[in-house]
Amino acid sequence: PKTGVFGLMDLVGIDLSVHVIESLFSHLPDDDPFHDIVGTGEDIIQTMIADGYTGRKGKGGFYRLNKEDGKRVKEARNLTTGEYAPADRKAAFPSARMGKQGLGPLMDYPDEGAAFISDILLDTLSYAAHLVPDVTDDIYSIDTAMKAGYSWKSGPFQMMDSIGSASMVERLEESGRSVPGFLRTAADNGGFYSIEDGEIQRLTPDGSMVVVDRPESTLTVTDLKRRGKPLKRNGSASIWDMGNKILLVEYHSKMNAMDPMNIEMLVNAVDIAESEGWKGIVIGNDAANFCAGANLGLVLFAVNLAAWKDVEDFIAAGQDTYQALKYCEVPVVAASTGMCLGGGAEVLMHCDAIQAHAESYIGLVEVGVGIIPAWGGCKELMARLRNFGLVSEGPMGPVMKAFEYIGTAQVAKSAEQARSMGFIGPNDCITMNRDRLLADAKIRALELSEGYEPPEPHTYNLPGPTGKTALELAVKDLALSGQATPHDVVVTNELAWILTGGDTDMTETTDEDDILTMEREVIARLGRHEDSLARMEHMLETGKPLRN
């Protein structure tokens, strides 16, 4: 878990953890290995409970928050002395770096951290194997349950395949632990899973392999990879055939951030769909996050080289591509999940429909790095707020609400909240099961393809300088009260200029291209501002926004 093992115990409640274990002890057979693996009354835990250190609900637990010089300080408990000291967030065993190499190399690393992990994995994974076939003979169901219910990246049997079933047997024997019979069967058969003719097969207790029974309503990029190769691919994105004449654009850059290669694949997908008779396009992937926004490191690198033409070309290419998605001759559906921030949120808003995983976190957060949405986010959010009936009548309604959401970098904490903010529309659907997301998006694209016609361009009646003055006064009040920093004022004043339409008034019509032009002009100014550059650098270094 992201909290860490001890942080999770603090969150759940240390005393509750003991109650759960005692309950299991009372119900499990005496010969169940759980009795040997888990202890109920470690002296450390019993002492903590007796002293009121039961976790977050008590005086603290393995961690606690304390105040020092008016600041909150996270402290960690010394398990030997029981005393607390400031937690060293950088403290880590060298083996922590081995996690990316795989579980086997991590377990083999010669330090205490690896030894701890090895003990935990050997006990946990071998216990899962021990439960077959008494609890179930369908290991795929167990792996799926652990991933869906507990957010594991891999289930226990998938992890044993990663380590190697024969290696697991050897490690258990060397440590003096018993080896479950089903694990020996896996070692004799080369593992718990195999791939035959593009289908996943699982091991059964009698040693035979059977095809995993997966509902037709599930589809992942991994499934597509087993069945064939992408139509096109580069270092950041791929185009796949989903079947039924639907294309899939999969991002696979770091954090699925947008860069010139992602943009290239989106352009290619539109060209292929329109020229070769495809019915629709889906944008999605198997990763935890849909898209974390533009590749900030790439932008900052170009800025530091004063390669302004490259930055301007990147912004213009993004705008042109997103507009091409919006006015494509076939429907485009985004399958959102996890973080959909900045340029990722802008992709969603240019699609005909969004099939959103329930845990979609959507927002235009560019002000945190000293810039504004520049790929059409300003115009699209204002249009959606009005079209979806989320703001009052009159020109200032969508302007003020968009200014609030963008200017404060608000992020929807769920797909349903994103609907209330206008990022997801009233006719967009929400998928609860992550494995069904791409399948649902494909169905939506097929539905929209019947008699599809691209949308008409949106026009705006914006308030102009008078509206801009009103927004600037609101920010000035925030600055005077200490809620807005000096550079917040600079960035939001630029944002106000875009949202109110520049030198216009509510009797004139502003079109999408006018707003896109203003976005490019503002990016050019803010990209040269030293405080914006400081924000970008701080975000890349720390992962947190700089309040300058």
N, C-alpha and C positions, 0 to 999 in steps of 0.2 A: 504493500500500500504506500501511497505518497506520504502518509504521515510517518512511515517507519513502523517497525514492530512495536516499540515501546510507546510511541506517540499514539498508535491505534488503541493500545490498552488504556491509555489515559482518556482517550475520547469515549470509549465504550464504558469505562468504569472498571477499575482494577478489582473491586469487590464483586462486580457482576461477572467478570471473567471467571473468578473462583467458583461462583454459584453454578455457572454453566458447566464447568468441568466436573463439579461434584454431581450434577444431575446426570451427566453422561456416565460417570462411574456407576451410578446406581441402576442404570438401565442396560448397560452393555454386559455381555457374558464375561465371566471371570477370565476366560482364555483370550479375550480380545487384546491385541497388542497395544491398544490405546492405554491400558493400565501401566504398561512398562514405559511408554514414551512420555506421557504427561504426568506431572506431579501436581497435587492440589495445594500443598501447603509449604511452599518454599519459605524459609524463615524470613527472607527479605520482604516478600509480598505480605506475609501475615503481619509483620512488624509495621509495614506501611499502612495497612488497613486499620490496625489497632490504633495508630497515631493519627488517623483521619486523612492520610494521604491516599485518597481513592481515585485520583485523576482530576480531570477538569471540574468535576462537580464538587470536589473537596478542596483541601488546602493546597493541592498540587498532586503530582504523581511522580513519574519518572522525569517529567519536566514540570516547570511552573513559570508563571510570569511574575516578575517582581519589579518594583519601581526603584530607580536609582537616578538621583538628580532630576527627578521629574519625568524620566523616560522609562518606558516599559522595556525590561530586559528579560530575555528567555534564559532560564537557568536549567541545568541538568543535575540530576541526583547522582552522587557518588555511591555506587551500590555497595561499597565496602564500609564507608563511614556514615552514610546517610545524610551527608551534608550537600548543600547545593552550591553551584558555582556557575558563572556565565557559560552558556553552551557555546562551544567552539564550532561554528557552522562549517568551518573549513577543515575540521578534523576528519580524517578519513584514512582507512587502511589503504595501502598501495593496491590491494586487490580490487578495490572499487573500480579501478580503471579497466579491469579485465572483464567486466560485465558485458561490454560490447563484443567481446571475442567469443562469447558463448558460455553456457553453464559449465561445461567440462573444464575449459581453461581457468575459469573462476575458481572452481572447487580445487583445482590442482595448485593454485598459487600458494607459495610458502609464507603465509602470515596468519595471524589470529583471526582476522576478518574472514578469510577464506575458510578456515577451519570451522568457524561458527556457522557460516552458510552451508558448508558441506554437511554438518551434523543435522541442521534443520531440513535440508533437502532429502537426505537419506531417510530420515524418519518419516517425513510427510509423504514422499512419493512412494516409498515401499508400503506404507499403510494403505494408500489408495489401491495398490496392486493386490494387497491382502484381501480387500473387500470384494474382489471378483472371484467367483460368481455369486457369493452370498447376498450382496446388495443388488448387483446388476451384472449382466454380462455384456452390456452395451457401453463400452468405454467412451465412445464419442459423446454420448449423452452426459457423462460425468464431466468431460472436458468442456463441453458447451455450457453446462451449468456453472462451472467455476469461473468461466470467462464472463458470462452474462450476469451472474449473481454477485460475484465478488471482484469484478474488474481485473481478473488475472489476464495477462497477455497471452498465456498458453495454459492449457489444462495440464493436470499431473501426468497423464500418459504421453501427451505431446512433449512435455519437458523430459520425460525419460527417454523418448526417442532422440531428443536433442543431445542428451548426454551420451546415449548409446545404451541399449538394454544390456548388452554383454558387459559394458563398463559398469553399469549399475550393480550387476551381480558381483563383479569383482570387488567393487568398493564396499559393498555390504559385507562380504565375506572377510575382507581385510580388517574391517572395523569390529568384527565379532557379532554382527547383527544377523538375524535370520533372513533368509531369502524367500519371498512368497513364490509359490509354485507357478502362478500365472506370469511372474516376471521371468522365471526360467524358460517358460514356454515362449515368451517374446524373444528372449536371447537366442533360442534355438531357431526361431523363424525370421530373424533379422529385424525385429522391431514390432511395435504395436500397430503401425500404419504402413500402407504402401499405396502406390498410384498405378492403376492399370487402365489403359485406354481412356485416360483423362478422368477417371473416377477414383474417389478416395475409398480405400478398403480398410477395414478394421479387423483386428485379431479377435477371435472368439476363444473361450476357455479350452475347446478341444483342439486348438492349434490351427483351425482353418481360417481363411480370410473371407469376409463378406463385404459387399458394397454398402457403404454408409447410406442409410435411408434419410435423405434430406428433402424437406418439402420443396415443391416446385416454386413456391413463393419466395425462396431465398436465392440470392445471387451475390457473388463477390468478385472482385477483380482477380483474386486467387483462382476462382473457378475458371475464368476466362484464360488465365495463364496456363492452366493445365490442359486446356483444349486447343490452344493454338498460339499464334504469335500476333503482335500488334500490327495494325495496318501501317502505322508510322510511329516513330519513336525518336526522341532525343534525350539529352541528359536530365531534363526537367519534367517531361510529360510524354504520354503515349496516347494513341488513338486505337480503340478496340472495336470490334464488331460484337455487339451485345446479342445479335440475332434479331429477326423480324425487321431488318432494315433500320435499326437504331444504332447510332454511333455512341461510344463512350469516350470522353476525354478524361484521362487520369493524370492528375499532378503527382509527381514523386520527387520534387525538389525538397530541400531541407525545410521542414515545417510547411511544405507545400506553398512556399512563398512565391509570389509572381516575379518572373524575370523575363527577359526577351525570348527565351526558349518556350516558356509556358504560352506566351502570347503567340508565338509562331504556330504552336500546335492548335490553338483555338482558331486561328485564321485558316489553317489547313483543314480543320474539321468542317468549318463553314463551306469552304470551297468544295470539299469532297461531297458533302451532303447536297449542296445545290446542283453540282454538275453530274452526279452519278445516281440521282434518284433515291436517296435515302429518305426515310420518313421523319426522322428527328434526331436530336443530339441530347445526350445526358452528360453533365459534368459532375464527376464524383470520384471517390476512391475508397480504399479500405483503411486508410490511416485514421488516427484519432482525431485529426483536425482537417477540415475542408481546405482552408487557406488562411494563413496568418497575416496576409497582406503583401505589400510589395517587398522585394528583397532590399532591406534597408542598407545592408552592408555594401551591396553593389552601387546603390545610389550615392552613399557617402564616399565611396572610393572615387567615383566619377567627379563628385563635387570637390574633393580634396585635390584632384588633378586639374581643377578648373575646366573640366570637359563639359561645359554648359550645353554644347550642341548635342552631346550624347544624352544628357539628362532630358533635354527638351524633346529629343526624338523618342526616348523611352515613354515619356508622358503622352506624347501625341499618338504613339503606336497603341498604348493601352486604351486611350479614348476611342480611336478608330476601331479597335478590335471589339470593345464592349458594345459600341454602336452597331457593328456588324452582327453581333449575337442578337441584339434586340430586334433588328430588322431582317434577320435571316429568313429565307423562304420556307424553312421548316421550323417547327417548334423546338425550343431549347429549354430543357428542364435541369435545374441544379439540385443535386442531392446533398444537402448541407448536413454537417455533423461537427461537433466540437467547435473549435475556434473558427469563426468566419469574420475576420477583422479587416478593417481598412479596405484594400483592394479586393479582398475575399468577399466582404459584404457587398461591394459594388458589383461584383460578378452576379451575385444572387439577384440584385435588383434590376439587372438588365435581361434576365431570363423571363420566358413566358410563364413559367410556373416554378415553384420551389417545393420539393418533396423533402421536408425537414425531419431529421432525427430529433426526437424529443429533447436531447441534450445538445442543442445548437446554441452557441453563444455568439450573437451577432451584434456588431457595432462599428461605427465609423470613429476610429480612435486616433486619427492622424495628428490632432492638436497636441497629443502627448509627446510627439517627436518634432513639434514646431512647424508643422505644415498643415494643409487642409486636404480633404478628399479631392483628387484631381482626375479621377477616371469616371466622372459622371455621377458621383455619389450625391452631390449637392442637388442637382436637378431631379434625380430620381427620387430622393427622399421627399422633397417638397411635393412632387407629383403624386406619390403614393399616399402621403398624408391627406391630401385633398380628395383623391379618387376613392380612398377607402373610408371617407367620412370620419376621420379621426381628429379633425380640427374644426374650428368655427368658420363661418362664412367670412368672406372679405380677404384682401390680399395679405394681411399680416398673419392670419392663422397658420398656414403652413410654414411661413418664414420664421415665425417665433419658435414653433415647435422644433423645426429642423435646426435652428440656431441653438436651442437648448440641448438637443441630443448630440450634435456634432461638437459644439463648443465645450461641453463637459465630458466628452468621450464616453457617453453612456453605452453600456453593453447589456443587451438582453441576456438574462440568466437562464432562459429556456426558450424553446420554440414558441410556446404559448405567449410568453411575455413579448417575444419578437413580433408576434402578430399585433399586439396592442400598441406597438411602437411604429408599425408600418413597414418593418423590414420583410415580414411575411404577410401575404395578402389573405383576404377572407376566404378565397377559394383554394388556397394552398393547403396541402394535407401534411399531417404529422405522422411519422412512423415510430413506433415504440421499439421494435426489434431491429437492432443494427444490421443483422444479416438480411433483412428484407428491404433495406433502404434502396439499393440500386434496382431491385426488381420492381418496387413500387414506382420509382422514378421512370423506369422504362415503360411501365403500363400507362403512366400519366402522359408520357410523350406520344405513345400510340393513340391514346384518346384524343389528344389535341391535334394529331395529324389529319384527322378526318375533316376535310373542308377548311384547312388552316389558311389564314391570311395574316400577314404581319400587322402589328399595331400601327395606328396613325401617330405621327410625331406629336408630342405634347407641346402646347404653348402656354405661356405664363403671363400674368398681369401682375407685375411686381411693383412695390411702393417707391423704389428709388431712394434718393438722398434723405428724404424725411424718415423713411423706415430705418435707414442705416443709422441716423442720429439717435433714434429711439433705442436701438440695440446697443450702441456705444455708451449711452447714458447708463443702461442697466449694468454693463460691464464695469463702468467707472465706479458705480456704487459698490460693486463686489470688490474692486481693488482697494477702495477706501476702507472697507471693513476687513481687509486682509485675506479675503477669500480668493482673490485673483492676483497672480504675480505680474510683474511688469511685462514679461514676454507673453503671458496669457492675453494681455490687453492688445499687444501687437498682432498676434495671430487671430484673435476673435474679431478684431476690427477689419482685417482682410476678409475673414469669413462673412462678416456682415455685408461687406461691399458686394460679394458674389450673390448671396441669398436675396438681397434687395434689388439686384439687377443693374447695379452701376448707375450710369446716368440715364435713367428712365423714369417713368411714373406709371401709375396704375391705369392710365388711359391708353398706354402703348403696349404692344405685344412683344414679348421676349421669347425667342425660340431656343431650342436645345443647344444649337451651335454657339449662340451668344454666351450662354453660361459656360460651356466648355472652353471657350476662348478666355473668359475671365479666370477660370480655374488654372489654365496654363500660365497666365500672366502672374497670378498670385504665387504659384509654385516657383516661378523664376525669381520673384523678389525674396520670398522666404528662404529659398535654397541658398541664397547668398548672405543671409543674416547670420551673424556669428552665434547668436543665442539659439537659433534653430539647429545649427550644426552641433552646438554643445548638447542639445537635447538628443539628437541622433546618436552621438558618440556615447552618451551616458546610457541610453537604452541598450545599445549593443554590448556595452561593457558589463552592465549590472542587471539588465532585464527589467529595470524599473524606470518610470518617467522622472525626469529632472524638473524640479519646481524652481525655475529661474525667472 
